């Protein structure tokens, strides 16, 4: 088995010492367990998965007529977010916000998606209202959120009249 020599900050070393002591194992064994656990994260989430998933969410949401100015978190975050502006003058804005809030913030009989949909205060009372969809669980694949949204929003997503129909 390969061996590595690592230099870590004292605070990290203290944490390793303490957790190894609590478990009754060597510091090397504890550090090896931590690295092995994180190895699984890298195998399950190779580079680009979160970036590509966020792009799918943005591609879907950009079809909704009252949403614009999309932004998203960087590539290397275990937690991710997508933000956008809602045109409050649009006749469908309230319906879109209500539908997204229901899909992303509500418990369902099947499961609750580990996301939150919320406004982002920007300190400017005259500026456009930004909203954010954010993961609340590490390593949630945004492509799963895109599928969830696609199932819960009108099929003719870019047709404003579809958003005005009763649910």
Order of alpha helices (4+ residues) and beta strands (2+ residues): alpha-alpha-alpha-beta-beta-alpha-beta-beta-alpha-alpha
